[in-house]
C-alpha cells in the first residue's frame, strides 16, 4: 500500500529563525492513488498575525484566539505522520518550519518528502508559465477554491501530484 500525507502550512512570515510561526496545518491523505482525507487545523501563535498575512490567508487573530498552540498540535501531527512520506508544493518552505519546531520540541524531524514544485521542474510535459501552485492548477484544470488556506492548498497539491505522477 502506498500512503502519502500532503502537507501545507500557513505562517506569520517566511522564516521560523526570525520568530515567524505556524498558524495553520493542512493535510490531505493519499492512499493507493486515492484522496481519502482532507483536514486543516488553526494554531494560536504566541504573537499577533500581521495584517499582510491576514490579507493573503484570510486568517485573523480572532479566528485563532481559542485554538491550541504549536506545542500541543505539533506532537500529535508528528505522531500522525509517522514514517510516511509527506508531499508539499515547495517542500523546502514547509520542512523548514516543521523541522525547526520539531527540533525545538525534541521531536523527530521529517526526512521523507516529495516536492511537487521539483516534480514540475523535472516534467517534460508541463508547459505552464511558471511553477507556482496556482499556475500549475490552472494548467491541469485543478480547482483550488480557497488558495492560501492549508486544506484547500493540500487538496490541490494532492491532485497535482496524482496528475504529474500519471504523466511520468
DSSP file (Angstrom, degrees, kcal/mol; ACC not computed):
  #  RESIDUE AA STRUCTURE BP1 BP2  ACC     N-H-->O    O-->H-N    N-H-->O    O-->H-N    TCO  KAPPA ALPHA  PHI   PSI    X-CA   Y-CA   Z-CA
    1    1 A X              0   0    0      0, 0.0     2,-0.6     0, 0.0    30,-0.0   0.000 360.0 360.0 360.0 129.4    0.0    0.0    0.0
    2    2 A X        -     0   0    0      2,-0.0    30,-2.9     0, 0.0     2,-0.4  -0.878 360.0-178.6-101.1 128.1    1.4    3.4   -0.9
    3    3 A X  E     +A   31   0A   0     -2,-0.6    82,-0.7    28,-0.2     2,-0.3  -0.978   5.7 175.2-127.6 134.4    0.5    6.2    1.5
    4    4 A X  E     -Ab  30  85A   0     26,-2.6    26,-2.5    -2,-0.4     2,-0.5  -0.957  20.4-148.1-132.6 153.1    1.3    9.8    1.4
    5    5 A X  E     -Ab  29  86A   0     80,-2.0    82,-1.8    -2,-0.3     2,-0.4  -0.961  14.8-149.8-122.1 112.5    0.4   12.8    3.6
    6    6 A X  E     -Ab  28  87A   0     22,-3.4    22,-1.8    -2,-0.5     2,-0.4  -0.671  21.2-166.1 -80.2 132.5    0.2   16.1    1.6
    7    7 A X  E     +A   27   0A   0     80,-3.0    82,-0.3    -2,-0.4     2,-0.3  -0.944  16.6 173.9-126.3 141.0    1.1   18.9    4.0
    8    8 A X  E     -A   26   0A   0     18,-1.8    18,-2.8    -2,-0.4     2,-0.4  -0.990  11.5-159.4-143.1 142.0    0.7   22.7    3.7
    9    9 A X  E     -A   25   0A   0     -2,-0.3     2,-0.4    16,-0.2    16,-0.2  -0.904   9.6-154.3-117.7 146.3    1.4   25.4    6.3
   10   10 A X  E     -A   24   0A   0     14,-2.2    13,-3.2    -2,-0.4    14,-1.5  -0.973  28.8-178.4-111.3 138.5    0.2   28.9    6.7
   11   11 A X  E     -A   22   0A   0     -2,-0.4    11,-0.2    11,-0.3     3,-0.1  -0.808  42.0-114.5-134.5 169.0    2.6   31.0    8.7
   12   12 A X  S    S-     0   0    0      9,-2.4     2,-0.3    -2,-0.3    38,-0.2   0.434  94.1 -25.2 -85.2   1.0    3.1   34.5   10.1
   13   13 A X  S    S-     0   0    0      8,-0.3     3,-0.1    40,-0.1    -2,-0.1  -0.959  77.6 -76.0 176.0-163.2    6.1   35.1    7.8
   14   14 A X  S    S+     0   0    0     -2,-0.3     2,-0.4     1,-0.2    83,-0.0   0.588 100.8  50.8 -99.5 -12.1    8.8   33.4    5.8
   15   15 A X    > > -     0   0    0      1,-0.1     5,-1.8     3,-0.1     3,-1.6  -0.925  47.6-167.1-140.5 112.0   11.4   32.4    8.4
   16   16 A X  G > 5S+     0   0    0     -2,-0.4     3,-1.5     1,-0.3    -1,-0.1   0.781  93.5  65.8 -65.0 -24.2   11.0   30.5   11.7
   17   17 A X  G 3 5S+     0   0    0      1,-0.3    -1,-0.3     2,-0.1    80,-0.0   0.625 100.9  50.8 -72.2 -11.7   14.5   31.5   12.7
   18   18 A X  G < 5S-     0   0    0     -3,-1.6    -1,-0.3     2,-0.1    -2,-0.2   0.073 132.0 -89.5-111.2  21.9   13.2   35.1   12.8
   19   19 A X  T < 5S+     0   0    0     -3,-1.5    -3,-0.2     1,-0.3    28,-0.1   0.498  75.2 149.6  89.7   4.3   10.2   34.3   15.0
   20   20 A X      < -     0   0    0     -5,-1.8    -1,-0.3    -9,-0.0     2,-0.3  -0.477  30.8-152.9 -72.9 145.6    7.7   33.5   12.3
   21   21 A X        -     0   0    0     -2,-0.1    -9,-2.4    80,-0.0     2,-0.4  -0.794  18.0-108.4-123.7 158.6    5.1   31.0   13.5
   22   22 A X  E     +A   11   0A   0     -2,-0.3   -11,-0.3   -11,-0.2    48,-0.1  -0.730  32.4 172.3 -82.3 129.3    2.8   28.3   12.0
   23   23 A X  E     +     0   0A   0    -13,-3.2    20,-2.6    -2,-0.4     2,-0.3   0.496  66.0  22.0-116.2  -9.5   -0.9   29.4   12.2
   24   24 A X  E     -AC  10  42A   0    -14,-1.5   -14,-2.2    18,-0.3     2,-0.4  -0.940  56.4-164.7-157.7 136.9   -2.5   26.6   10.2
   25   25 A X  E     -AC   9  41A   0     16,-2.3    16,-2.6    -2,-0.3     2,-0.4  -0.989  13.7-172.3-119.4 130.0   -1.6   23.0    9.2
   26   26 A X  E     -AC   8  40A   0    -18,-2.8   -18,-1.8    -2,-0.4     2,-0.4  -0.928   1.4-173.2-119.3 148.0   -3.4   21.2    6.5
   27   27 A X  E     -AC   7  39A   0     12,-3.3    12,-2.8    -2,-0.4     2,-0.4  -0.991  12.4-173.8-137.1 147.7   -3.2   17.6    5.4
   28   28 A X  E     -AC   6  38A   0    -22,-1.8   -22,-3.4    -2,-0.4     2,-0.4  -0.978  21.2-143.6-134.7 127.2   -4.6   15.5    2.6
   29   29 A X  E     -AC   5  37A   0      8,-2.2     7,-2.3    -2,-0.4     8,-0.9  -0.732  10.0-165.4 -93.7 138.7   -4.1   11.8    2.7
   30   30 A X  E     +AC   4  35A   0    -26,-2.5   -26,-2.6    -2,-0.4     2,-0.5  -0.991   9.5 178.0-119.5 122.3   -3.4    9.8   -0.5
   31   31 A X  E >  S-AC   3  34A   0      3,-2.7     3,-1.2    -2,-0.5   -28,-0.2  -0.989  73.0 -14.7-126.8 123.4   -3.7    6.0   -0.1
   32   32 A X  T 3  S-     0   0    0    -30,-2.9    -1,-0.1    -2,-0.5   -29,-0.1   0.907 129.0 -53.3  50.6  47.6   -3.3    3.8   -3.2
   33   33 A X  T 3  S+     0   0    0    -31,-0.3     2,-0.4     1,-0.2    -1,-0.3   0.680 116.4 111.7  64.6  21.3   -3.6    6.8   -5.5
   34   34 A X  E <   -C   31   0A   0     -3,-1.2    -3,-2.7   128,-0.0     2,-0.6  -0.984  69.9-125.5-124.7 137.3   -6.9    7.9   -4.0
   35   35 A X  E     +C   30   0A   0     -2,-0.4    -5,-0.2    -5,-0.2     3,-0.1  -0.697  37.6 165.3 -78.4 121.6   -7.5   11.0   -1.9
   36   36 A X  E     +     0   0A   0     -7,-2.3     2,-0.3    -2,-0.6    -1,-0.2   0.600  55.0  23.3-117.3 -16.0   -9.1    9.8    1.3
   37   37 A X  E     -C   29   0A   0     -8,-0.9    -8,-2.2     2,-0.0     2,-0.4  -0.985  48.5-174.8-156.0 140.8   -9.0   12.6    3.8
   38   38 A X  E     +C   28   0A   0     -2,-0.3     2,-0.3   -10,-0.2   -10,-0.2  -0.985  24.1 151.7-139.0 126.3   -8.7   16.4    3.8
   39   39 A X  E     -C   27   0A   0    -12,-2.8   -12,-3.3    -2,-0.4     2,-0.3  -0.996  20.6-168.4-154.2 148.1   -8.3   18.3    7.1
   40   40 A X  E     -C   26   0A   0     -2,-0.3     2,-0.4   -14,-0.3   -14,-0.3  -0.982   5.4-159.0-141.3 159.6   -6.8   21.5    8.5
   41   41 A X  E     -C   25   0A   0    -16,-2.6   -16,-2.3    -2,-0.3     2,-0.2  -0.986  13.8-138.6-140.2 123.2   -6.2   22.9   11.9
   42   42 A X  E     -C   24   0A   0     -2,-0.4     2,-0.4   -18,-0.2    26,-0.3  -0.527  20.1-154.7 -76.5 150.7   -5.7   26.5   13.0
   43   43 A X        -     0   0    0    -20,-2.6     2,-0.6    -2,-0.2    26,-0.2  -0.993  14.9-125.8-131.2 133.3   -3.0   27.2   15.6
   44   44 A X        -     0   0    0     24,-2.3    26,-0.5    -2,-0.4     2,-0.1  -0.676  28.6-147.7 -80.1 118.3   -2.8   30.0   18.0
   45   45 A X        -     0   0    0     -2,-0.6     4,-0.1     2,-0.2   -22,-0.1  -0.387  18.0-124.8 -79.9 163.9    0.6   31.8   17.6
   46   46 A X  S    S+     0   0    0     -2,-0.1     2,-0.2     2,-0.1    -1,-0.1   0.802  96.9  44.4 -75.4 -29.7    2.4   33.5   20.5
   47   47 A X  S    S-     0   0    0    -28,-0.1    -2,-0.2     1,-0.1     2,-0.1  -0.553 101.5 -85.3-106.7 175.1    2.5   36.8   18.6
   48   48 A X        -     0   0    0     -2,-0.2     2,-0.5     1,-0.1    -1,-0.1  -0.471  42.6-107.8 -80.2 153.8   -0.2   38.6   16.6
   49   49 A X        -     0   0    0     -2,-0.1    12,-0.2    -4,-0.1    -1,-0.1  -0.702  40.2-118.0 -79.5 122.5   -0.8   37.7   12.9
   50   50 A X    >>  -     0   0    0     -2,-0.5     4,-1.9   -38,-0.2     3,-0.7  -0.255  18.5-117.7 -61.7 149.9    0.5   40.6   10.8
   51   51 A X  H 3> S+     0   0    0      1,-0.3     4,-2.3     2,-0.2     5,-0.2   0.885 113.3  55.6 -55.2 -43.7   -2.1   42.4    8.7
   52   52 A X  H 3> S+     0   0    0      1,-0.2     4,-1.3     2,-0.2    -1,-0.3   0.815 106.1  51.6 -65.8 -28.0   -0.4   41.4    5.4
   53   53 A X  H <> S+     0   0    0     -3,-0.7     4,-3.1     2,-0.2     5,-0.4   0.898 108.5  50.7 -72.1 -41.2   -0.6   37.7    6.3
   54   54 A X  H  X S+     0   0    0     -4,-1.9     4,-2.4     1,-0.2    -2,-0.2   0.889 107.4  55.2 -60.8 -38.0   -4.4   38.1    7.1
   55   55 A X  H  < S+     0   0    0     -4,-2.3    -1,-0.2    -5,-0.2    -2,-0.2   0.873 115.5  37.9 -61.6 -37.5   -4.7   39.8    3.6
   56   56 A X  H  < S+     0   0    0     -4,-1.3    -2,-0.2    -5,-0.2    -1,-0.2   0.917 132.2  23.5 -79.2 -46.1   -3.1   36.7    2.0
   57   57 A X  H  < S-     0   0    0     -4,-3.1    -3,-0.2     2,-0.2    -2,-0.2   0.652  88.0-132.5 -99.0 -18.6   -4.6   33.9    4.1
   58   58 A X     <  +     0   0    0     -4,-2.4     2,-0.6    -5,-0.4    -4,-0.2   0.667  61.6 138.1  65.1  18.2   -7.8   35.4    5.5
   59   59 A X        -     0   0    0     -6,-0.4    -1,-0.3    -5,-0.0     2,-0.2  -0.858  35.8-165.7 -94.4 120.8   -6.7   34.0    8.9
   60   60 A X     >  -     0   0    0     -2,-0.6     4,-1.2    -3,-0.1     3,-0.2  -0.610  34.2-113.5-105.1 164.2   -7.4   36.6   11.6
   61   61 A X  H  > S+     0   0    0      1,-0.2     4,-0.7    -2,-0.2     3,-0.2   0.849 118.5  56.7 -60.8 -34.9   -6.2   36.9   15.2
   62   62 A X  H >4 S+     0   0    0      1,-0.2     3,-0.6     2,-0.2     4,-0.4   0.867 101.4  56.6 -65.6 -36.4   -9.8   36.4   16.2
   63   63 A X  H 34 S+     0   0    0      1,-0.2     3,-0.2    -3,-0.2    -1,-0.2   0.836 112.5  39.9 -65.1 -33.3  -10.0   33.1   14.3
   64   64 A X  H >< S+     0   0    0     -4,-1.2     3,-1.6    -3,-0.2    -1,-0.2   0.488  86.9 101.1 -95.3  -3.2   -7.0   31.6   16.2
   65   65 A X  T << S+     0   0    0     -4,-0.7    -1,-0.2    -3,-0.6    -2,-0.1   0.865  89.7  33.9 -52.8 -46.4   -7.9   33.0   19.6
   66   66 A X  T 3  S+     0   0    0     -4,-0.4    -1,-0.3    -3,-0.2    -2,-0.1   0.346  98.4 109.4 -93.4   7.7   -9.4   29.8   21.1
   67   67 A X  S <  S-     0   0    0     -3,-1.6   -24,-0.1     1,-0.1     2,-0.1  -0.368  73.1-101.2 -84.6 161.8   -7.1   27.4   19.3
   68   68 A X        -     0   0    0    -26,-0.3   -24,-2.3     1,-0.1    -1,-0.1  -0.404  39.5-111.0 -75.7 157.4   -4.3   25.3   20.8
   69   69 A X    >>  -     0   0    0    -26,-0.2     4,-2.1    -2,-0.1     3,-1.4  -0.319  30.4 -99.3 -84.1 170.7   -0.7   26.3   20.5
   70   70 A X  H 3> S+     0   0    0    -26,-0.5     4,-2.5     1,-0.3     5,-0.4   0.813 118.9  65.3 -59.9 -33.0    2.0   24.7   18.4
   71   71 A X  H 34 S+     0   0    0      1,-0.2    -1,-0.3     2,-0.2     4,-0.3   0.733 111.6  35.9 -66.4 -20.6    3.4   22.9   21.5
   72   72 A X  H <> S+     0   0    0     -3,-1.4     4,-0.8     2,-0.1    -2,-0.2   0.824 122.2  42.6 -93.7 -42.3    0.1   20.9   21.7
   73   73 A X  H  X S+     0   0    0     -4,-2.1     4,-2.3     1,-0.2     3,-0.2   0.909 106.3  58.0 -75.5 -43.8   -0.7   20.5   18.0
   74   74 A X  H  X S+     0   0    0     -4,-2.5     4,-2.9     1,-0.2     5,-0.2   0.872 101.6  52.6 -64.9 -40.8    2.7   19.6   16.5
   75   75 A X  H  > S+     0   0    0     -5,-0.4     4,-2.1    -4,-0.3    -1,-0.2   0.908 112.9  46.4 -60.9 -38.2    3.5   16.5   18.6
   76   76 A X  H  X S+     0   0    0     -4,-0.8     4,-2.3    -3,-0.2    -2,-0.2   0.907 112.5  50.6 -66.8 -40.9    0.1   15.0   17.6
   77   77 A X  H  X S+     0   0    0     -4,-2.3     4,-2.3     2,-0.2    -2,-0.2   0.920 109.6  50.3 -61.1 -45.0    0.8   15.9   14.0
   78   78 A X  H  X S+     0   0    0     -4,-2.9     4,-2.0     1,-0.2    -1,-0.2   0.908 110.9  48.8 -62.7 -42.3    4.2   14.3   14.1
   79   79 A X  H  < S+     0   0    0     -4,-2.1    -1,-0.2    -5,-0.2    -2,-0.2   0.905 110.2  52.7 -61.7 -40.9    2.7   11.1   15.6
   80   80 A X  H  < S+     0   0    0     -4,-2.3    -2,-0.2     1,-0.2    -1,-0.2   0.900 108.8  48.6 -62.7 -43.2    0.1   11.1   12.8
   81   81 A X  H >< S+     0   0    0     -4,-2.3     3,-2.0     1,-0.2    -1,-0.2   0.900  81.9 165.4 -64.7 -41.0    2.7   11.4   10.0
   82   82 A X  T 3< S-     0   0    0     -4,-2.0    -1,-0.2     1,-0.2    -2,-0.1  -0.359  71.0 -31.6  58.1-133.4    4.7    8.5   11.5
   83   83 A X  T 3  S+     0   0    0     -4,-0.1    -1,-0.2    27,-0.1    -2,-0.1   0.209 103.2 125.9-103.5  16.2    7.2    7.4    8.9
   84   84 A X    <   -     0   0    0     -3,-2.0     2,-0.3     1,-0.1    28,-0.2  -0.349  67.4-105.3 -70.6 155.1    5.0    8.2    5.9
   85   85 A X  E     -b    4   0A   0    -82,-0.7   -80,-2.0    26,-0.1     2,-0.3  -0.626  32.5-142.8 -78.5 134.9    6.3   10.3    3.1
   86   86 A X  E     -bd   5 113A   0     26,-2.3    28,-2.2    -2,-0.3     2,-0.4  -0.728   7.5-154.0 -96.6 153.5    5.0   13.9    3.0
   87   87 A X  E     +bd   6 114A   0    -82,-1.8   -80,-3.0    -2,-0.3     2,-0.3  -0.976  21.6 162.2-121.8 137.6    4.2   15.8   -0.2
   88   88 A X  E >   - d   0 115A   0     26,-2.0    28,-1.8    -2,-0.4     3,-0.7  -0.989  42.8-115.9-150.4 153.7    4.3   19.5   -0.4
   89   89 A X  T 3  S+     0   0    0    -82,-0.3     5,-0.1    -2,-0.3    26,-0.1  -0.858 112.2   5.3 -90.6 118.8    4.5   22.2   -3.0
   90   90 A X  T >> S-     0   0    0     -2,-0.7     3,-1.5     3,-0.1     4,-1.1   0.962  83.9-175.1  64.3  57.5    7.8   23.9   -2.3
   91   91 A X  H <> S+     0   0    0     -3,-0.7     4,-3.2     1,-0.3     5,-0.3   0.768  72.3  71.8 -56.1 -29.4    8.5   21.4    0.4
   92   92 A X  H 3> S+     0   0    0      1,-0.2     4,-1.7     2,-0.2    -1,-0.3   0.895  99.4  47.4 -55.5 -41.2   11.7   23.3    1.4
   93   93 A X  H <> S+     0   0    0     -3,-1.5     4,-1.7     2,-0.2    -1,-0.2   0.960 115.4  42.6 -65.0 -53.1    9.5   26.0    2.9
   94   94 A X  H  X S+     0   0    0     -4,-1.1     4,-3.0     1,-0.2     5,-0.2   0.899 114.9  50.3 -63.8 -41.6    7.2   23.7    4.8
   95   95 A X  H  X S+     0   0    0     -4,-3.2     4,-2.8     1,-0.2     5,-0.4   0.856 104.4  58.8 -66.4 -34.4   10.0   21.4    6.0
   96   96 A X  H  X S+     0   0    0     -4,-1.7     4,-1.4    -5,-0.3    -1,-0.2   0.940 113.9  37.9 -58.9 -46.3   12.0   24.4    7.2
   97   97 A X  H  X S+     0   0    0     -4,-1.7     4,-2.3     2,-0.2     5,-0.3   0.953 118.7  47.3 -69.5 -50.7    9.1   25.4    9.6
   98   98 A X  H  X S+     0   0    0     -4,-3.0     4,-2.7     1,-0.2     5,-0.2   0.943 115.7  43.6 -58.8 -50.0    8.1   21.9   10.6
   99   99 A X  H  X S+     0   0    0     -4,-2.8     4,-2.1     2,-0.2    -1,-0.2   0.812 110.5  56.5 -70.7 -28.6   11.7   20.7   11.3
  100  100 A X  H  X S+     0   0    0     -4,-1.4     4,-2.0    -5,-0.4    -1,-0.2   0.963 114.5  38.0 -61.7 -51.4   12.5   23.9   13.2
  101  101 A X  H  X S+     0   0    0     -4,-2.3     4,-1.3     2,-0.2    -2,-0.2   0.846 114.0  55.2 -72.5 -33.4    9.6   23.5   15.6
  102  102 A X  H  <>S+     0   0    0     -4,-2.7     5,-3.1    -5,-0.3     3,-0.3   0.924 109.5  48.0 -62.2 -43.1   10.1   19.7   15.8
  103  103 A X  H ><5S+     0   0    0     -4,-2.1     3,-1.7     1,-0.2    -2,-0.2   0.905 106.7  56.6 -63.0 -41.4   13.7   20.3   16.8
  104  104 A X  H 3<5S+     0   0    0     -4,-2.0    -1,-0.2     1,-0.3    -2,-0.2   0.818 112.7  42.0 -58.0 -30.6   12.6   22.9   19.4
  105  105 A X  T 3<5S-     0   0    0     -4,-1.3    -1,-0.3    -3,-0.3    -2,-0.2   0.261 115.0-115.1-101.0   9.8   10.4   20.2   21.0
  106  106 A X  T < 5 +     0   0    0     -3,-1.7     2,-0.3     1,-0.2    -3,-0.2   0.869  68.6 143.3  56.5  39.3   13.0   17.4   20.7
  107  107 A X      < -     0   0    0     -5,-3.1    -1,-0.2    -6,-0.1     2,-0.1  -0.754  60.4 -86.5-107.2 157.1   10.8   15.5   18.2
  108  108 A X        -     0   0    0     -2,-0.3    -1,-0.1    -3,-0.1    -5,-0.0  -0.375  46.3-123.4 -64.2 131.5   12.0   13.5   15.2
  109  109 A X        -     0   0    0     -2,-0.1     2,-0.6     1,-0.1    -1,-0.1  -0.245  22.7-109.0 -70.3 164.5   12.4   15.6   12.1
  110  110 A X        +     0   0    0    -15,-0.2   -11,-0.1     1,-0.2    -1,-0.1  -0.862  45.0 161.0 -95.8 122.6   10.6   14.8    8.8
  111  111 A X        +     0   0    0     -2,-0.6     2,-0.7     1,-0.1    -1,-0.2   0.705  49.4  78.4-113.4 -30.6   13.1   13.5    6.3
  112  112 A X        +     0   0    0    -28,-0.2   -26,-2.3     2,-0.0     2,-0.3  -0.739  62.5 142.6 -90.6 115.5   11.0   11.6    3.7
  113  113 A X  E     -d   86   0A   0     -2,-0.7     2,-0.4   -28,-0.2   -26,-0.2  -0.988  40.0-150.5-150.3 158.8    9.3   14.0    1.3
  114  114 A X  E     -d   87   0A   0    -28,-2.2   -26,-2.0    -2,-0.3     2,-0.6  -0.995  17.2-150.6-126.7 134.8    8.3   14.7   -2.3
  115  115 A X  E  >  -d   88   0A   0     -2,-0.4     4,-2.1   -28,-0.2   -26,-0.2  -0.927   6.8-161.7-111.0 117.0    8.1   18.2   -3.7
  116  116 A X  H  > S+     0   0    0    -28,-1.8     4,-2.2    -2,-0.6   -27,-0.2   0.807  93.7  60.0 -67.3 -27.4    5.6   18.9   -6.4
  117  117 A X  H  > S+     0   0    0    -29,-0.5     4,-1.8     2,-0.2    -1,-0.2   0.932 107.6  44.9 -62.2 -45.1    7.5   22.1   -7.3
  118  118 A X  H  > S+     0   0    0      1,-0.2     4,-1.7     2,-0.2    -2,-0.2   0.879 109.9  55.2 -66.6 -37.8   10.6   19.9   -8.1
  119  119 A X  H  X S+     0   0    0     -4,-2.1     4,-1.2     1,-0.2    -1,-0.2   0.897 106.9  50.8 -61.5 -39.4    8.4   17.4  -10.0
  120  120 A X  H  < S+     0   0    0     -4,-2.2     3,-0.3     1,-0.2    -1,-0.2   0.897 107.5  53.2 -63.9 -39.3    7.2   20.2  -12.2
  121  121 A X  H  < S+     0   0    0     -4,-1.8    -1,-0.2     1,-0.2    -2,-0.2   0.844 113.7  43.0 -63.3 -32.8   10.8   21.3  -12.8
  122  122 A X  H  < S+     0   0    0     -4,-1.7    -1,-0.2    -5,-0.1    -2,-0.2   0.638  90.7 109.3 -86.9 -15.9   11.6   17.8  -13.9
  123  123 A X     <  -     0   0    0     -4,-1.2    -3,-0.0    -3,-0.3    41,-0.0  -0.380  50.4-164.4 -68.0 134.0    8.5   17.3  -16.0
  124  124 A X  S    S+     0   0    0      1,-0.1    -1,-0.1    -2,-0.1    -4,-0.0   0.631  89.2  48.4 -87.8 -15.7    9.0   17.2  -19.8
  125  125 A X  S    S+     0   0    0     39,-0.1     2,-0.3    -5,-0.0    -1,-0.1   0.673  82.1 102.1-100.3 -18.3    5.2   17.7  -20.4
  126  126 A X        +     0   0    0     -6,-0.2    10,-0.0     1,-0.1    14,-0.0  -0.518  38.4 172.2 -71.9 127.8    4.4   20.6  -18.1
  127  127 A X        +     0   0    0     -2,-0.3    -1,-0.1     3,-0.0    -3,-0.0   0.064  24.6 137.4-124.0  22.8    4.2   23.9  -20.2
  128  128 A X        -     0   0    0      1,-0.1     8,-0.1     2,-0.1     7,-0.0  -0.273  65.0-114.9 -67.9 159.6    2.9   26.3  -17.6
  129  129 A X  S    S-     0   0    0      6,-0.1     2,-0.3     3,-0.0    -1,-0.1   0.738  93.3  -3.3 -71.8 -21.6    4.4   29.8  -17.5
  130  130 A X  S    S-     0   0    0      2,-0.1    -2,-0.1     3,-0.0    -3,-0.0  -0.907  72.8-107.3-153.9-177.0    5.9   29.2  -14.0
  131  131 A X        +     0   0    0     -2,-0.3   -11,-0.1     4,-0.1   -10,-0.1   0.230  66.3 131.3-106.1  13.9    5.9   26.5  -11.3
  132  132 A X     >  -     0   0    0      1,-0.1     4,-2.6     4,-0.0     5,-0.2  -0.307  67.5-119.1 -63.5 150.8    3.6   28.3   -8.8
  133  133 A X  H  > S+     0   0    0      1,-0.2     4,-2.6     2,-0.2     5,-0.2   0.919 114.3  53.1 -57.6 -44.5    0.8   26.1   -7.4
  134  134 A X  H  > S+     0   0    0      1,-0.2     4,-2.0     2,-0.2    -1,-0.2   0.913 111.4  45.0 -58.5 -45.0   -1.8   28.5   -8.7
  135  135 A X  H  > S+     0   0    0      2,-0.2     4,-2.5     1,-0.2    -1,-0.2   0.908 113.0  50.0 -66.9 -43.1   -0.3   28.3  -12.3
  136  136 A X  H  X S+     0   0    0     -4,-2.6     4,-2.3     1,-0.2    -2,-0.2   0.886 109.6  52.0 -64.0 -38.7    0.1   24.5  -12.2
  137  137 A X  H  <>S+     0   0    0     -4,-2.6     5,-3.1    -5,-0.2     4,-0.4   0.915 110.4  48.1 -63.3 -42.7   -3.6   24.2  -11.0
  138  138 A X  H ><5S+     0   0    0     -4,-2.0     3,-1.1     3,-0.2    -2,-0.2   0.935 111.1  51.3 -61.0 -45.7   -4.7   26.4  -13.9
  139  139 A X  H 3<5S+     0   0    0     -4,-2.5    -2,-0.2     1,-0.3    -1,-0.2   0.895 118.0  36.8 -59.4 -42.8   -2.6   24.3  -16.4
  140  140 A X  T 3<5S-     0   0    0     -4,-2.3    -1,-0.3    -5,-0.1    -2,-0.2   0.292 111.9-115.8 -95.2   9.4   -4.1   21.0  -15.2
  141  141 A X  T < 5 +     0   0    0     -3,-1.1     2,-0.5    -4,-0.4    -3,-0.2   0.911  59.8 156.6  55.4  46.5   -7.6   22.3  -14.6
  142  142 A X      < -     0   0    0     -5,-3.1     2,-0.4    -6,-0.1    -1,-0.2  -0.905  38.9-133.4-103.0 124.9   -7.4   21.7  -10.8
  143  143 A X        -     0   0    0     -2,-0.5     2,-0.4     1,-0.1     3,-0.1  -0.637  22.3-178.6 -80.4 131.3   -9.8   23.8   -8.8
  144  144 A X    >   +     0   0    0     -2,-0.4     3,-0.9     1,-0.1     9,-0.1  -0.755   6.6 179.6-126.4  82.0   -8.2   25.5   -5.7
  145  145 A X  T 3  S+     0   0    0     -2,-0.4     2,-0.2     1,-0.3    -1,-0.1   0.798  76.8  28.9 -56.6 -36.2  -11.3   27.2   -4.2
  146  146 A X  T >  S-     0   0    0      3,-0.1     3,-0.9    -3,-0.1     6,-0.3  -0.488  81.9-168.6-130.2  61.3   -9.6   28.8   -1.2
  147  147 A X  T <  S+     0   0    0     -3,-0.9     3,-0.1     1,-0.2     4,-0.1  -0.129  72.4  31.6 -53.7 147.2   -5.9   29.3   -2.2
  148  148 A X  T 3  S+     0   0    0      1,-0.3     2,-0.4     2,-0.1    -1,-0.2   0.686  94.4 106.6  69.9  21.8   -3.6   30.2    0.7
  149  149 A X  S <> S-     0   0    0     -3,-0.9     4,-2.7     1,-0.1    -1,-0.3  -0.995  75.0-129.0-122.3 137.6   -5.6   28.1    3.1
  150  150 A X  H  > S+     0   0    0     -2,-0.4     4,-2.3     1,-0.2     5,-0.2   0.831 102.1  48.9 -60.3 -41.1   -4.0   24.9    4.2
  151  151 A X  H  > S+     0   0    0      2,-0.2     4,-1.8     1,-0.2    -1,-0.2   0.912 115.7  43.8 -67.7 -40.0   -6.8   22.5    3.5
  152  152 A X  H  > S+     0   0    0     -6,-0.3     4,-2.3    -3,-0.2    -2,-0.2   0.908 114.4  49.6 -69.7 -42.5   -7.5   23.8    0.0
  153  153 A X  H  X S+     0   0    0     -4,-2.7     4,-2.4    -7,-0.3    -2,-0.2   0.871 110.9  49.4 -66.2 -36.7   -3.8   24.0   -0.9
  154  154 A X  H  X S+     0   0    0     -4,-2.3     4,-2.6    -5,-0.2    -1,-0.2   0.900 110.9  49.7 -70.1 -37.8   -3.2   20.4    0.2
  155  155 A X  H  X S+     0   0    0     -4,-1.8     4,-2.2    -5,-0.2    -2,-0.2   0.928 113.5  46.0 -63.9 -44.0   -6.1   19.1   -1.7
  156  156 A X  H  X S+     0   0    0     -4,-2.3     4,-2.4     2,-0.2    -2,-0.2   0.903 113.2  49.7 -64.5 -40.9   -4.9   21.0   -4.8
  157  157 A X  H  X S+     0   0    0     -4,-2.4     4,-2.9     2,-0.2    -2,-0.2   0.886 109.0  52.5 -65.9 -39.0   -1.4   19.7   -4.3
  158  158 A X  H  X S+     0   0    0     -4,-2.6     4,-2.2     2,-0.2    -2,-0.2   0.933 111.6  45.8 -61.4 -45.9   -2.6   16.1   -3.9
  159  159 A X  H  X S+     0   0    0     -4,-2.2     4,-2.0     2,-0.2    -2,-0.2   0.896 112.8  51.0 -64.4 -39.8   -4.5   16.4   -7.2
  160  160 A X  H  X S+     0   0    0     -4,-2.4     4,-2.8     2,-0.2     5,-0.3   0.927 108.7  51.4 -62.5 -45.8   -1.4   17.9   -8.8
  161  161 A X  H  X S+     0   0    0     -4,-2.9     4,-2.7     1,-0.2    -2,-0.2   0.924 110.0  49.0 -57.3 -46.1    0.8   15.1   -7.5
  162  162 A X  H  X S+     0   0    0     -4,-2.2     4,-1.7     1,-0.2    -1,-0.2   0.873 112.2  48.7 -64.6 -36.8   -1.5   12.5   -8.9
  163  163 A X  H  X S+     0   0    0     -4,-2.0     4,-1.3     2,-0.2    -2,-0.2   0.940 114.3  44.5 -66.4 -47.2   -1.6   14.2  -12.3
  164  164 A X  H  X S+     0   0    0     -4,-2.8     4,-1.4     1,-0.2     3,-0.3   0.913 112.0  53.3 -63.4 -42.4    2.1   14.6  -12.6
  165  165 A X  H  < S+     0   0    0     -4,-2.7    -1,-0.2    -5,-0.3    -2,-0.2   0.875 107.3  51.8 -61.0 -39.2    2.6   11.0  -11.4
  166  166 A X  H  < S+     0   0    0     -4,-1.7    -1,-0.2     1,-0.2    -2,-0.2   0.798 107.2  54.0 -68.7 -28.4    0.3    9.8  -14.1
  167  167 A X  H  <        0   0    0     -4,-1.3    -1,-0.2    -3,-0.3    -2,-0.2   0.806 360.0 360.0 -74.6 -30.2    2.3   11.7  -16.8
  168  168 A X     <        0   0    0     -4,-1.4    -1,-0.2    -3,-0.2    -2,-0.2   0.446 360.0 360.0-102.2 360.0    5.7   10.2  -15.9
